[in-house]
Structures are given as C-alpha cells and as structure tokens.
Amino acid sequence: MTSSLIAILEIDETQYTVIPMVGSSKTQEPIIEKIVFGGFGKNSDLENLDVKDAILIVERGSDIEGELLFFSIKEMNAAKAGAKALIVYNNQPGIFLGELIHEFSEPGYVPQIPVVSIDREEGLEIIKTIEKKSLGIMNLFYNPDFIAHFSSRGPVSPFYIKPDIVAPGAYINTTQINSSYNFTSGTSFAAPHVSGAAALLLQKNPELQNDEIKSLLMTTVQPVSNAYGQEFSLHESGSGRLDISNAYKAKLIINPTNFVINLSPNQLSIEKQLEIKLIEGELGKINVKFEGPEFIEFTHNIKNNNLLMELNIIGEKFGEHEGKIFINHEKIQYTIPVLIHYTEGSISAYEENEKIFFEINHPDKWSSAKITVTNSKNGNTYSITATPDKKTSLEIYENGEYWIDAKIRVDENISNAFDTIKITSLPEEMKLMNIPEKQIILVISAIIIIGTAGLFIRK
C-alpha cells in the first residue's frame, strides 16, 4: 500500500492538526526550533525579523487586494530568510490542502523547506500564545494508516458506532480524463475500495448474504493510529482499516460486528452473545481476549458456536469507555469493538398494555428528565418529560427495538442515561403513527367532510 505523507506539530506540549502541502518532502528528523510569526510571508514582512533556523508561521493570501502571493513564493521567502520550516494558517475558517508546485510556480522551482497548512483558529491561537522561547516540534513522515482531516467522524448516536470502518481515501493514484492518472483525495475514493473488496468476497463465495459480507469486512480490519502512535477512537476509525487479504482468507462470520453497552450503579454487569458461523471447515480452537479499561472484567465461554460473554464494571469511573474483543482463529484475528456508557444515573423501561413505562434513578435528587425514544427501524423519535412525582409512559404502536435517551436534571447539571427495549407483544396489524402523520390524517378527514358537506348543500 502507498503511504501518505503526514505531519505533526507540537508547540509547548500542545498538539495541532497540520497538513503537508503537496510538494513537501519528509523530514530526516524532527525539527525542534522557536516559533516566529511572519505576517503574510513577504520579503518586507521578514526583513526585520530574526527567523534564522525558526519555524515560521504566516497567514494565507496577502494584505493587498488582488495580489497573488502563492505558497511557493512564501516558501522561497522563508527559506531565503533562513527558516527551517513554514506553517501557513488559513485566511478564512477551516483547514485547507495547499500545493507548492503548480502551473504558476517559477521554472525549475524546488521547495527547500517543509511547508504545512493549519486551520485559521489554531493558527491565530499559536500567534496569540507563542512567546520568544516557545519551541515547536514539526515532523513530516510517511504513514499508510492515517485518517484524513476530511473524513467523517462520529458520534452520530449514543446507540451505535459510526463510521463502521475506514479505507484508503487520500492521495489515490486514479484515472482521469484524457487517459491519464492523477493523485486525488476524498471520501468518494474510500467507498470504491470497500465495494471492490465486497465484490472479491462474492466472487469467491457467491452464497454470502449482505450481512455476512459486512461481517467479514468489519471484523478482519487492522488498527489505525495517529501520528503520535495513539490508536484512533471508535468514533474516528470504527472497527479499523479495511484489510481485504484478511477478509478473503477469513472463515468465520461473526454477528453482531460491534456492541454498545449501557451500565450504571443499578446495573454493573451485562451478558452479550456473539454468533459464530463457519464458512467452511470446523471451528476447532479459537482464542478470545478483551482489551479495554482495567476496571472492566470480562469472562466468556463457547457453547454451540456461540460466544457467551459477561462484562462487569468495577469502581465509579463514569463516562464513555472503549474496548475491543479479539477472536483468533487459524492465523486470522477478528475485531469486535465495544462502546461502554457508564452513567451515574439510570433509566429502565418496561412494556405494559401497549405502553412503555420509564423508571429513573439517580444518587442525587433530580427534578426532571427529558426522555427521547427512537424507533431503531425507521428513526422516528418521540419525546416526553418525566418528574419524580409521576409515573411516565409512552404509547407505542409497533413492535421493534427502541432506543431510550434520558437527560436527567440534577440542580443545574444534566446527567445522561441510556437504555434499549425490544417490543414483541403488539398485534402485527398495529402500525406506528407519529404526531405529524395523525395531524395529516385529521386534516385530510376534515377536507373530506367539508367536501362532502359541500356536495350535500349543492343538492
């Protein structure tokens, strides 16, 4: 796999997000020097500054309307003044990808120092906070697994993990018009990698179902780490980076492909089950382990090709935690991410007489709670307010799984709590009808009545 050039920038132990400009080369070793602000990077901005051996930071564009101050010109000016590296911060909100070598570059131009771009807000922050002795560390190096700044990130919902996986989408050498090739970036190039991988799996085994292909792709991934060697979170990389070689050789289909677990002092443990299906051969020996917070206890056993697990939480480390279950089988490692919500308060739901009833608990005195119920099948949401002195319920019209999100008010603070409930007892002919649909039906009914009345009057 072709590696991407990435950059890191750290100033006074604060890490910033920077992007190498096209045309920059990797550094032989990290550049550790003082940070100097140089206006727009013009010769006139730098002539009275001591920028020798410094990391220079300048603003994109120019202070003169209509002047074209290319990145290549800023780089040449900085290099001529003796700077070791250049940071260009945006002149408008957001980050950008700049190019040093382009059709307007001077003939024979070759960049002399590394150049990176940075978000405007972070650039202004650097300028505001740097002092004469502020040291910056800049390093540019190649890394095959780095999540691009333009890649989508979660969380989308507290009840599921997105993205599912990540795939190559930066600096892809792909076809262009006029029978040529060019390096292009964008999430539109990650999707074809996954589609192509799915096609190869179907070619090998045409009997695979959609959910089985998804399982093979999502569980056979590789971990993805940032420039500092820290593994990206589930909200950034999902299960990990697509590995078609592993997926192609895999013999296990595992469902579900990830878990979201809700725990509280009222429920300190939970049991979960993974279904393991063999594509071919016999299950034989598998090795299972859990990696996550040390205050999570994990036990498991295998019964009838099902992996039965129990997770138990110890202590009071409230918050959102991540873990991963690893299953090793015939030299392939399968990864199942686990997202754990451990909340101080709790909400529990039960069904009775075609209604969902809610019970809220919190160690401190709470005054009210906003409860949002989402039908996981169609995304319809319903909200209701609860108070400690009344029994709270919501009428339902359709079987299915419902996600429950409670925001509990304790004094001036809001405490989150989550639960899920599966409804299977309702008659099949009942249909869920939300408030807007009821209103539409009432309006239509009124129109029909008025129209009929009009017809009667004409008679």
Summary of the structure (lengths in Angstrom):
residues: 459
radius of gyration: 28.7
end to end distance: 80.5
largest distance: 97.2
contacts: 1367
relative contact order: 0.09
helix: 19%
strand: 39%
